[in-house]
Amino acid sequence: MSRQLFLYALCGSQRQASTSRRLLEALRRACPEGITIEICDLIGDLPIFNPDDEGERTPAIVEQFAAQLQRADGLIVSCPEYAHGIPGGFKNALDWLVSRDEVPFKPLMFAHASHRGDLVLEQLTEVLQTMSLRVVEPAFLRVPIAGKSDEAQAAILLDASESGALQASLGRFAEAIRAEP
């Protein structure tokens, strides 16, 4: 029996109705046995990063965010592209983690909710690898629901779940995590 995995999902959009969040919710529902996903709801509440507020002055919410990241066996990132880049609030959350030790070498998978947005994926890969996260490329998931009606999004996500596409990505991610020494 493989050990239970806890995955922490980070949404780059703070809209509750975002397609990135909707994809993360679908992944959470499609979790195979042995995997649990929690979606982070703290990013929008983080204060603007200031290096003067690190160390003893680190805000409690940042410590809470970091503790969840530390506890996770792996991270899932789903992020839209805003103006050819990383949304400011999400980049702010990453900035809080740069000098901390919770994320280096942590495995990460991307779940992308658009047929476009490759610039944000490139930028996130650069930033996250600079922070020493390990992007698990075989787990990459793209389910293009952005720009579609609610009904079309639901149908596409249902199909991705019923076809096993969501579970397959999670399975490849879990396999990479469990293969670590």
Summary of the structure (lengths in Angstrom):
residues: 181
radius of gyration: 15.8
end to end distance: 16.8
largest distance: 49.1
contacts: 556
relative contact order: 0.19
helix: 47%
strand: 16%
